[in-house]
Amino acid sequence: MGEQFQLVNLTGDGCRITRDGCGGYVVSRGNDPRGEWRRVANLPAAYAVCELLGDRNILGLPRRSQG
């Protein structure tokens, strides 16, 4: 028995937000169904996860020394 997913949004940076059949949301990067994905309870959380998944691709800058 497969779940029905309905596309909610595809962001400009490649984040896909779909609504599952149970009232939650599934967030993934790109079109690869075997790639990383997360299930969240509501739409604001889905957008927050999109930002977190996108930030993983950005290298952090070193901090200045405090002294």
Order of alpha helices (4+ residues) and beta strands (2+ residues): beta-beta-beta-beta-alpha
